[in-house]
Amino acid sequence: MFSSSQSPSEQFLTLEESAKVDAALLSSSEKFLTRLTISSHKLLKHIAQEYGVTIENLTTQQIVAWFEKDSKIRMEQGVEAAFLKW
C-alpha cells in the first residue's frame, strides 16, 4: 500500500483529497483538523498493517514503538530510509 519512496504528499493527502477538503464548507482550523485526521487515518492503517492487526486493535504502545522505530531509522539511515519524510 505505502512505500518509503512515496513523497509526503502521497503518504498523507492526495491532490483530490486536498481539493475535497478545500471545497468543504469549513473554517480554516476545521480544514486543518480534517487534513490531519485523514493523514492520521492513513498512517494508522500503515502501522496496523505492519503489526498485522486492525486499526481498532492497535495499542498506544504499538503506535509509540512504531514512531520510535521510524525515528531511529531516520537518525541512523537518513530521512529517505524512514517512512515519515520530515
N, C-alpha and C positions, 0 to 999 in steps of 0.2 A: 504494500500500500504506500508506504513512505520510504524514501531512500535518503541517505545522508547527503546525496548530491543535489537534492532539491533546494531551490532558493527559499529564503524565509517567507516570501510572499506565497509560494506554492505550498509551504508547510502550513500556513495559517489561514489566509483568506485568498480565494481566487478573485480575479477581476470581477467575475459575475457576482460572487457573494458580496464583495465590497460595493458594487453598484446597487444591489438589492438593499443593503443597509443604508446607503446614501439616499435611496428613494423613499425609505420608510419615514413616516411622519413622527419623527423622534427628535428630541433635543440633542445637542452635540454630546452631552455627557451620556445620554441614553445610547447614542450610536457607538460611542467608545465602549460602553459596557457590553453592547451587543457584539461588537467585533471581538472583544476579549473573551466573551462566553463561547462564541463559535470557535475561536482559536483554541481555547482550553478544552473544548469537547474533542477536537481533532487530536490534540496532544494526549488526552486521557485515553482515547481509542488506541493510539500508538503504544502507550505504556501498557495498557491492558493486554494488547496483542503480544508484547514482549514477555509478559508474565503468564500468558496463556489463560487469562481469566476475563470475565466480563467487566465492563466499567463499574457496574454496581458492586462487584466483589473486590475491587481494588481497595487496598487499605492505605491509610495515611502513611504508614511505614514504608510501603512499597513505592509510593509516589516520591517520598523524600529520598529513598535509596536510589531511585532512578535518576533524580536530579543530581545526586552526589556522583553517581557513575558517569553521567554525561559531563559534569563539570570536571571530573578527573581526566576524562578523555580529552577535553578541550585544553586543559593545562599541560598534559603530557604529550599530546599528539597534534595540537593545534585546532583552531576553530573549524576547519574543513572536515576534520575527523569526527567531530561531535554532531549529534542530531540537531541541537539548537544552534543556530548560526548568529550569535550575538557576542 
